[in-house]
Amino acid sequence: MNYEFKPFPKIGRLAKVNGCIITEKIDGTNASVFISETGDFLVGSRTRWITPESDNYGFAKWAYEHKEELLKLGPGHHFGEWWGQGVQRGYGLKEKKFSLFNTGRWSGEDSGRPECCDVVPVLGFCEFFRDDINQHFEWLREEGSKASPGFMKPEGIMIFHIHTKTLFKKTFDGEDKHKFEATPQVSPSL
């Protein structure tokens, strides 16, 4: 018998709380660009590869129109949010934007990020304690979207725990429920 051994994964130490990065959670649709080592180019949604003929809010069409610029991202799988006009909250924009999630790699003027891409806004850094996280959450509630200044109904925040490389989200709407558990909107009877 030849079975592959699968070890139990390492468990991160809570004592090694070397910080969290808190970003704005933008309400759009998950999007990705994949570039192989040989330059193959694929575009995806959260659950599947997409094409301009089988698209997700026009992201594939946009990505193929910006392919030469997006190839500057380099080999790898690049995840982000496709948001703006016509996608979820819209944020009062007249266009759509692609904001990359990897703030460590793509923030800053010298990151090499293509001009057609934004980065999700960093709201702050903190230790992994609820009070610190809640301060950033409440700031966003009071000040509105940092991604689209003046938009006062942001979705929430994302918390990236650096040591364990784990993402968490905290949203304003239905915080304690999954999307499928949200209270349905009932139309009044005519």
Buried (B, 14 or more C-beta within 10 A) or exposed (E): EEEEEEEEEEEBEEEEBEBBBBBBBBBBBBBBBBBEEEEEBBBBBEEEEBEBEEBBBBBBBBBBEBEEEBBEBEEEEBBBBBBBBEBBBBBBBEEBBBBBBBBEBBBEEEBEBBEBBBBBBBBBEBEBEEEBBEBBBEBBBEEBBBBBEEBEBBBBBBBBBBBBEEEEEBBBEEEEEEEEEEEEEEEEEE
